[in-house]
Structures are given as C-alpha cells and as structure tokens.
Amino acid sequence: QVQLVESGGGLVQAGDSLRLSCAASGRTFSSFAMGWFRRAPGKEREFVAAISWNGGRTDYADSVKGRFTISRDNAKSTVYLRMNSLKPEDTAVYYCASVVRALAYSIYESNYDYWGQGTQVTVSS
C-alpha cells in the first residue's frame, strides 16, 4: 500500500521561507512523477508544482513560479517543496501526490492516484 506523509508546514510571516517534505513508501518511488497541490480556504484544490520521475522536468503554477522549487531525492523516497518569499495568499493545506502510471508525467490532478494527508501552511501579513 502506498503511503505519502507530508511534513514541514507551519505558521510563518510574509517573506519567510518553508520547506515541505513528503516521504513515500509502498512502491518504487523513483519510477513515479510527483506533484504538490494546495487547497486554500473556500477554494478548490489547485496544482502547485510537479517533478518527473528522474527530476529532469519540473513545472510550476504561475502564482509560485520563481518562488517555489520542487526537488526529489530518490534514494530517500522523498519529494520536497522549497517555498521562498511566502505571501498570505499561499496559505493553504499542501498535499503531495504520486502520478498513476510509472514514468508518466502530469500537472493535472486527475492523473494522480495517491495523496498524502496534507500539511497546513499559514502565512501572516
């Protein structure tokens, strides 16, 4: 059974940085693209960033481009999201997810099948 466990969220001030981690277990992590999504209060879940199985491709939502960096360590079965210059509008529950098919790549939520429980990020102004 695949498990994804996020950590690293918290309460920070605008302009601060955080690094989220997502530890995976239950299947060959290095064969699957990973993504980060978020759900802000009163809004639908949205794409934040994705990284291919080997780290060779990454994509970002326009709202975080230049501020957030997704990376992965396949030896540790962990994907990271480094968030710099945080803004109050980044406040959300952040979820990591694993794409459905090995070696596939997607930025679309419907192509991800396993999800973590989420970690809260709150940015105060």
NUNUTI-571577 format. One record per residue: residue in three letters; x, y, z of N, C-alpha, C in turn. Coordinates in pm, 1 decimal. Atoms other than C-alpha are relative to their C-alpha. Layout:
<milums>
+-----+----------+----------+----------+----------+----------+----------+----------+----------+----------+
|  aa |     n_xx |     n_yy |     n_zz |    ca_xx |    ca_yy |    ca_zz |     c_xx |     c_yy |     c_zz |
+-----+----------+----------+----------+----------+----------+----------+----------+----------+----------+
| Ala |        X |        Y |        Z |        X |        Y |        Z |        X |        Y |        Z |
...
+-----+----------+----------+----------+----------+----------+----------+----------+----------+----------+
</milums>
This chain:
<milums>
+-----+----------+----------+----------+----------+----------+----------+----------+----------+----------+
|  aa |     n_xx |     n_yy |     n_zz |    ca_xx |    ca_yy |    ca_zz |     c_xx |     c_yy |     c_zz |
+-----+----------+----------+----------+----------+----------+----------+----------+----------+----------+
| Gln |     84.2 |   -118.4 |      0.0 |      0.0 |      0.0 |      0.0 |     88.6 |    124.5 |      0.0 |
| Val |    -79.1 |   -122.3 |     10.8 |    136.7 |    338.5 |    -99.9 |    -40.2 |     96.8 |    110.5 |
| Gln |     24.1 |   -102.6 |   -101.1 |    173.5 |    594.9 |    175.5 |     85.6 |    121.8 |    -30.3 |
| Leu |    -69.4 |   -127.1 |     16.5 |    266.7 |    960.1 |    140.1 |    -22.6 |     81.5 |    125.9 |
| Val |     10.7 |    -72.5 |   -126.3 |    341.5 |   1159.1 |    452.5 |     72.1 |    133.4 |    -12.8 |
| Glu |    -57.1 |   -134.7 |      9.0 |    390.7 |   1534.1 |    436.2 |     42.9 |     51.1 |    136.8 |
| Ser |    -43.2 |    -67.5 |   -122.1 |    572.2 |   1743.2 |    693.7 |     61.8 |    133.2 |    -38.2 |
| Gly |    -69.2 |   -125.2 |     22.9 |    721.2 |   2087.9 |    733.9 |    -86.7 |    123.5 |     -3.8 |
| Gly |     88.2 |   -115.8 |      0.7 |    416.0 |   2308.2 |    736.8 |      9.0 |     77.4 |    131.0 |
| Gly |     -0.3 |    -78.6 |   -121.9 |    359.4 |   2580.3 |    992.1 |    -51.5 |    139.2 |    -22.4 |
| Leu |     42.4 |   -139.5 |      3.5 |    280.3 |   2941.8 |   1068.8 |    124.0 |     87.1 |    -16.2 |
| Val |   -113.3 |    -88.4 |     27.8 |    518.8 |   3197.4 |    918.9 |    -51.6 |    137.4 |    -37.3 |
| Gln |     36.2 |   -134.9 |     41.5 |    523.9 |   3563.0 |    831.3 |     27.9 |     18.3 |   -148.6 |
| Ala |    -22.9 |    -30.7 |    141.0 |    509.1 |   3708.0 |    483.5 |    148.2 |     28.3 |    -22.7 |
| Gly |   -140.9 |    -16.3 |     31.1 |    850.1 |   3694.1 |    321.7 |     88.1 |   -112.3 |     50.8 |
| Asp |    -77.0 |    112.4 |    -54.2 |    962.3 |   3388.9 |    518.1 |      5.2 |   -116.4 |    -98.1 |
| Ser |    -14.5 |    120.3 |     81.4 |   1057.1 |   3050.1 |    377.4 |    -38.9 |   -123.4 |     81.0 |
| Leu |     28.1 |    130.6 |    -58.0 |    949.9 |   2692.9 |    444.1 |     42.8 |   -106.1 |    -99.1 |
| Arg |    -22.9 |    114.3 |     87.7 |   1047.7 |   2354.6 |    309.7 |    -91.3 |   -113.5 |     43.9 |
| Leu |     86.6 |    114.5 |    -24.1 |    784.9 |   2086.3 |    284.8 |     69.9 |   -126.3 |    -49.1 |
| Ser |    -52.1 |    130.8 |     39.3 |    880.3 |   1720.7 |    267.4 |   -115.5 |    -97.2 |    -12.9 |
| Cys |     99.9 |    106.3 |     18.3 |    682.7 |   1420.8 |    150.1 |     75.2 |   -130.9 |    -12.9 |
| Ala |    -66.0 |    129.6 |     -1.2 |    810.8 |   1075.8 |    238.9 |    -94.6 |   -106.0 |    -54.9 |
| Ala |     83.4 |    100.3 |     66.9 |    680.9 |    792.3 |     21.6 |     45.2 |   -140.8 |     35.6 |
| Ser |    -30.7 |    140.8 |    -20.3 |    661.0 |    419.7 |     79.3 |   -106.2 |    -82.6 |    -70.1 |
| Gly |     98.4 |     91.2 |     54.2 |    490.3 |    121.3 |    -74.1 |     14.1 |    -32.9 |   -146.5 |
| Arg |    -29.6 |     37.3 |    138.1 |    612.9 |    128.5 |   -434.0 |    130.3 |     68.4 |    -39.6 |
| Thr |   -129.2 |    -50.0 |     45.0 |    918.7 |    214.5 |   -639.8 |     -8.8 |    149.7 |    -26.0 |
| Phe |     13.8 |   -145.8 |      5.6 |    933.6 |    587.0 |   -572.4 |     66.7 |     58.1 |   -124.1 |
| Ser |    -79.6 |    -59.4 |    107.2 |   1195.7 |    652.7 |   -837.5 |    -62.3 |    -16.1 |   -138.1 |
| Ser |     63.3 |     20.2 |    130.2 |    961.3 |    540.4 |  -1117.0 |   -118.7 |     91.8 |    -24.4 |
| Phe |    124.4 |    -75.6 |      8.5 |    682.4 |    788.9 |  -1049.3 |     23.0 |    149.8 |     16.1 |
| Ala |      2.3 |   -144.6 |    -16.7 |    640.2 |   1159.5 |  -1106.3 |    -77.7 |     35.5 |    125.6 |
| Met |     65.2 |    -46.3 |   -122.2 |    532.8 |   1353.8 |   -800.4 |    -47.2 |    143.1 |    -17.9 |
| Gly |     52.2 |   -135.1 |      8.5 |    330.7 |   1666.6 |   -753.2 |    -36.5 |     55.5 |    136.7 |
| Trp |     52.1 |    -71.1 |   -116.9 |    237.7 |   1924.9 |   -493.9 |   -123.2 |     78.6 |    -44.1 |
| Phe |    124.2 |    -72.5 |     22.5 |   -113.3 |   2066.3 |   -480.6 |    -35.1 |     70.9 |    129.5 |
| Arg |     42.0 |    -68.9 |   -121.8 |   -282.7 |   2301.0 |   -235.7 |   -147.6 |     36.6 |     -8.3 |
| Arg |    138.4 |    -44.3 |     -9.7 |   -629.0 |   2390.8 |   -115.7 |     -7.0 |    112.3 |    100.1 |
| Ala |     17.5 |   -116.4 |    -86.2 |   -688.3 |   2736.8 |     22.2 |   -141.5 |      0.6 |     55.8 |
| Pro |    133.9 |     -4.3 |    -59.1 |   -986.1 |   2809.6 |    247.9 |   -103.5 |     49.2 |   -100.1 |
| Gly |    108.7 |    -38.5 |     87.7 |  -1304.0 |   2819.7 |     43.1 |     27.5 |    -17.6 |   -148.3 |
| Lys |    -34.8 |     17.6 |    141.5 |  -1128.4 |   2724.1 |   -280.3 |     22.3 |   -147.2 |    -32.3 |
| Glu |    -27.6 |    136.1 |     43.5 |  -1077.4 |   2410.6 |   -484.6 |    151.1 |    -25.2 |      4.8 |
| Arg |   -140.2 |     36.6 |      1.2 |   -752.8 |   2220.4 |   -475.2 |     62.6 |     37.9 |   -135.3 |
| Glu |    -65.4 |    -45.0 |    121.9 |   -501.9 |   2353.4 |   -729.1 |    142.8 |    -52.3 |     -8.8 |
| Phe |   -135.6 |     44.0 |     28.4 |   -177.3 |   2247.8 |   -887.7 |    100.6 |    105.0 |     47.3 |
| Val |   -107.5 |    -88.5 |    -42.2 |    142.1 |   2393.7 |   -740.7 |    128.3 |    -29.9 |    -78.8 |
| Ala |   -125.2 |     36.0 |     66.5 |    438.6 |   2201.1 |   -883.2 |      2.6 |   -149.6 |    -25.7 |
| Ala |    -17.0 |    141.2 |     31.2 |    535.6 |   1870.4 |  -1039.9 |    144.7 |    -25.4 |    -40.6 |
| Ile |   -135.9 |     40.1 |     36.3 |    859.1 |   1682.0 |  -1094.9 |     -5.5 |   -140.2 |    -59.6 |
| Ser |      0.0 |    130.0 |     65.7 |    927.9 |   1390.5 |  -1327.6 |     72.5 |   -103.8 |     85.5 |
| Trp |    -53.4 |    110.0 |    -78.6 |   1045.7 |   1052.0 |  -1207.3 |    149.5 |     13.5 |     27.1 |
| Asn |   -144.9 |    -13.2 |    -16.5 |   1412.3 |   1138.7 |  -1257.9 |     42.2 |    142.8 |     33.1 |
| Gly |    -32.0 |   -138.0 |    -32.5 |   1389.8 |   1507.7 |  -1171.6 |     35.9 |     85.6 |   -119.3 |
| Gly |    -42.5 |    -72.9 |    117.8 |   1461.8 |   1609.1 |  -1529.2 |    -98.5 |    104.4 |    -49.7 |
| Arg |    101.6 |    -97.7 |     41.7 |   1138.8 |   1800.5 |  -1575.5 |    -74.9 |     48.0 |    121.8 |
| Thr |     82.4 |    -59.0 |   -105.3 |    957.9 |   2036.4 |  -1342.6 |    -93.7 |    102.7 |    -63.1 |
| Asp |     96.3 |   -101.2 |     40.9 |    654.8 |   2258.9 |  -1382.7 |    -56.7 |     67.1 |    123.9 |
| Tyr |     52.0 |    -77.2 |   -112.0 |    506.0 |   2528.5 |  -1163.6 |   -124.7 |     78.6 |    -42.4 |
| Ala |    109.5 |    -92.6 |     20.9 |    185.0 |   2720.7 |  -1131.2 |     58.1 |    139.9 |    -13.8 |
| Asp |    -49.2 |   -136.6 |     21.3 |    227.8 |   3079.1 |  -1246.0 |     11.5 |     76.0 |    131.7 |
| Ser |      3.6 |    -74.1 |   -125.8 |    145.3 |   3201.0 |   -896.0 |    120.3 |    -26.8 |     89.5 |
| Val |   -114.3 |     33.0 |    -85.8 |    452.7 |   3031.8 |   -745.3 |    131.7 |     -2.0 |    -75.9 |
| Lys |   -121.4 |      6.3 |     81.5 |    698.8 |   3040.8 |  -1032.7 |    100.6 |    104.9 |     46.6 |
| Gly |   -104.6 |    -89.8 |    -46.4 |   1029.0 |   3192.7 |   -923.3 |     13.3 |      6.6 |    150.6 |
| Arg |     -4.4 |     -2.1 |   -147.3 |    947.3 |   3149.8 |   -553.1 |     10.0 |   -141.4 |     58.3 |
| Phe |      2.0 |    138.5 |    -48.3 |    891.4 |   2774.6 |   -510.2 |     90.0 |    -86.6 |    -86.4 |
| Thr |    -83.8 |     95.6 |     71.3 |   1125.0 |   2491.1 |   -604.7 |    -34.6 |   -141.3 |     45.8 |
| Ile |     26.0 |    140.5 |    -30.6 |   1031.1 |   2124.6 |   -624.4 |    125.8 |    -80.5 |    -30.7 |
| Ser |   -116.6 |     85.7 |     20.6 |   1301.7 |   1860.7 |   -591.6 |    -30.4 |   -136.9 |     58.7 |
| Arg |     21.5 |    133.5 |    -53.2 |   1333.9 |   1494.8 |   -509.9 |    132.7 |    -68.0 |     26.8 |
| Asp |   -114.5 |     83.2 |    -32.1 |   1578.3 |   1252.8 |   -355.3 |    -48.7 |   -144.1 |     -8.6 |
| Asn |     52.3 |    134.8 |     19.5 |   1505.5 |    908.8 |   -494.6 |     61.9 |   -100.5 |     97.2 |
| Ala |    -62.5 |     89.6 |    -97.4 |   1749.0 |    745.5 |   -253.3 |    -74.1 |      2.8 |    133.1 |
| Lys |     75.5 |    -15.1 |   -124.3 |   1535.4 |    875.5 |     33.6 |   -150.3 |    -10.9 |    -21.2 |
| Ser |    143.4 |      8.1 |     31.6 |   1199.7 |    832.0 |   -144.7 |    -75.4 |    122.3 |     52.4 |
| Thr |     56.2 |   -123.8 |    -53.2 |   1123.7 |   1193.2 |    -62.9 |     -2.0 |    108.0 |   -107.4 |
| Val |     12.2 |   -116.1 |     87.0 |    999.8 |   1490.5 |   -258.4 |    -13.2 |    122.9 |     89.5 |
| Tyr |     -3.9 |   -121.7 |    -78.7 |   1046.8 |   1846.2 |   -136.2 |    -66.6 |    115.0 |    -75.5 |
| Leu |     47.6 |   -125.2 |     58.3 |    887.8 |   2184.1 |   -193.7 |     59.7 |    112.5 |     82.5 |
| Arg |    -59.7 |   -115.0 |    -65.2 |   1103.4 |   2479.8 |   -104.5 |    -81.6 |    122.3 |    -37.1 |
| Met |     86.9 |   -115.3 |     23.0 |    887.5 |   2788.9 |    -64.4 |     67.4 |    123.6 |     58.2 |
| Asn |    -62.6 |   -126.0 |    -40.6 |   1053.2 |   3129.5 |    -53.8 |    -96.4 |    116.3 |    -21.8 |
| Ser |     80.0 |   -122.4 |     16.7 |    907.2 |   3479.7 |    -28.8 |   -148.6 |    -28.8 |     13.9 |
| Leu |    139.1 |     39.8 |    -18.2 |    583.8 |   3343.1 |    108.7 |    -91.3 |    120.0 |     15.2 |
| Lys |    101.1 |   -104.6 |     -2.7 |    271.0 |   3552.8 |     74.4 |   -123.2 |    -52.4 |     73.8 |
| Pro |    122.9 |     45.7 |    -66.2 |    -56.4 |   3544.2 |    268.0 |    -87.4 |    -86.0 |    -91.3 |
| Glu |     81.3 |     78.9 |     93.6 |   -224.6 |   3406.9 |    -44.6 |     53.8 |   -140.0 |    -22.6 |
| Asp |    -51.2 |    137.1 |      4.5 |     -2.6 |   3097.9 |    -16.7 |    -58.0 |    -85.4 |    112.9 |
| Thr |     62.4 |     74.6 |   -110.1 |   -197.9 |   2999.1 |    294.4 |    -92.7 |   -107.3 |    -55.3 |
| Ala |     76.7 |    112.9 |     52.1 |   -343.1 |   2655.2 |    226.1 |     46.6 |   -128.2 |     68.5 |
| Val |    -46.9 |    134.1 |    -32.3 |   -325.6 |   2287.7 |    304.2 |     72.6 |    -51.4 |   -123.9 |
| Tyr |    -82.2 |     47.2 |    110.4 |    -48.7 |   2143.9 |     88.4 |      3.9 |   -152.5 |      0.3 |
| Tyr |      3.9 |    144.3 |     16.9 |    -72.5 |   1789.8 |    -46.2 |    105.3 |    -44.5 |   -100.6 |
| Cys |    -81.6 |     62.4 |    103.1 |    181.5 |   1574.0 |   -219.9 |    -78.6 |   -117.0 |    -58.5 |
| Ala |     71.6 |    106.0 |     69.1 |     65.3 |   1316.3 |   -470.5 |     93.3 |    -69.7 |    -97.1 |
| Ser |    -79.0 |     82.4 |     89.8 |    200.5 |   1039.9 |   -688.1 |    -81.0 |    -29.8 |   -125.6 |
| Val |     70.9 |     19.7 |    126.1 |    111.2 |   1006.4 |  -1055.0 |    -38.3 |   -147.3 |    -16.2 |
| Val |     57.8 |    134.1 |     11.3 |    -88.5 |    699.7 |  -1162.0 |     97.0 |   -100.7 |    -60.6 |
| Arg |    -78.4 |     97.4 |     75.8 |    148.9 |    539.4 |  -1411.6 |    149.4 |     25.5 |     12.3 |
| Ala |   -145.3 |    -10.3 |     -4.8 |    518.4 |    468.2 |  -1384.8 |     51.3 |     69.5 |   -125.4 |
| Leu |    -70.2 |    -73.6 |    105.8 |    735.5 |    700.5 |  -1596.8 |    -87.8 |    103.3 |    -70.5 |
| Ala |     87.4 |   -102.8 |     57.0 |    433.7 |    917.8 |  -1683.1 |     26.4 |    132.7 |     68.9 |
| Tyr |    -17.9 |   -133.3 |    -57.1 |    418.7 |   1289.6 |  -1613.4 |   -126.9 |     79.9 |    -22.7 |
| Ser |    121.7 |    -79.1 |     13.9 |    128.7 |   1524.0 |  -1549.9 |     -1.9 |    113.4 |     99.9 |
| Ile |     26.2 |   -107.7 |    -94.9 |     30.0 |   1852.4 |  -1392.0 |   -147.3 |      0.1 |     40.5 |
| Tyr |    143.8 |      3.8 |    -23.3 |   -336.1 |   1750.8 |  -1376.8 |    -35.6 |    -94.2 |    114.7 |
| Glu |     37.2 |     72.0 |   -121.3 |   -490.0 |   1634.0 |  -1051.9 |    -58.8 |   -137.2 |    -30.3 |
| Ser |     68.5 |    125.2 |     32.7 |   -692.0 |   1361.8 |  -1221.3 |     97.3 |   -113.0 |    -34.0 |
| Asn |    -99.1 |    102.0 |     34.0 |   -371.1 |   1181.3 |  -1317.8 |     83.2 |    -44.9 |    119.5 |
| Tyr |    -69.1 |     39.3 |   -122.8 |   -259.1 |   1140.1 |   -958.1 |    -92.3 |    -89.7 |     80.7 |
| Asp |     87.9 |     93.2 |    -68.6 |   -385.2 |    847.3 |   -757.5 |     23.7 |    -10.3 |    150.3 |
| Tyr |    -27.0 |      7.5 |   -143.4 |   -214.1 |    850.3 |   -419.1 |     30.7 |    139.7 |     53.7 |
| Trp |     -9.5 |   -132.7 |    -58.3 |   -232.2 |   1150.3 |   -189.8 |     41.0 |    -10.7 |    146.7 |
| Gly |    -28.8 |     -8.4 |   -141.3 |    -87.4 |   1248.1 |    143.5 |   -116.8 |     61.9 |     75.1 |
| Gln |    107.4 |    -52.2 |    -84.1 |   -294.4 |   1374.2 |    432.8 |     -1.3 |    152.1 |      2.3 |
| Gly |     -6.5 |   -144.8 |      6.0 |   -182.5 |   1732.5 |    382.1 |     72.0 |     60.6 |    119.0 |
| Thr |    -65.8 |    -74.0 |   -107.8 |     16.2 |   1983.1 |    585.7 |    -37.7 |    147.0 |    -14.8 |
| Gln |     50.4 |   -136.8 |      1.6 |   -107.6 |   2328.8 |    679.1 |    114.5 |     99.5 |     -6.3 |
| Val |    -92.1 |   -113.7 |      8.4 |     86.7 |   2635.5 |    573.2 |    -83.1 |    126.5 |     17.8 |
| Thr |     70.2 |   -124.7 |    -26.5 |    -30.5 |   2966.1 |    715.7 |    101.0 |    114.0 |     -3.1 |
| Val |    -89.9 |   -114.0 |     15.7 |    132.5 |   3292.5 |    612.4 |    -71.9 |    124.7 |     48.7 |
| Ser |     61.8 |   -121.0 |    -54.4 |     51.1 |   3600.2 |    817.6 |     62.7 |    123.4 |    -64.2 |
| Ser |    -47.3 |   -124.0 |     64.4 |     80.9 |   3951.0 |    679.5 |     67.7 |     91.3 |    100.3 |
+-----+----------+----------+----------+----------+----------+----------+----------+----------+----------+
</milums>
